[in-house]
Amino acid sequence: MAPYVMVQASDARHFSQICDSVYRFMPFDLTKEELATLHAADERLSVAALHRGAGFYRYLIRHL
């Protein structure tokens, strides 16, 4: 389970050519307004969402 499944292009497309275990998800809990800015000129997310996303990756890496 992941907060958001990535349906847009990401750098994962390059890694999937050399690895079978590439997971595309975004660990940020974005508001509707922030989601609407993805790939736009004013793309952004809140500092709080960034901290929670970084915390997710810290937890994931420590518990692998």
Buried (B, 14 or more C-beta within 10 A) or exposed (E): EEBEEEEEEBEEEEEBEEEEEBEBBBBBBBEEEBEEBEEEEEEEBBEEBEEBBEEBEEEEEEEE
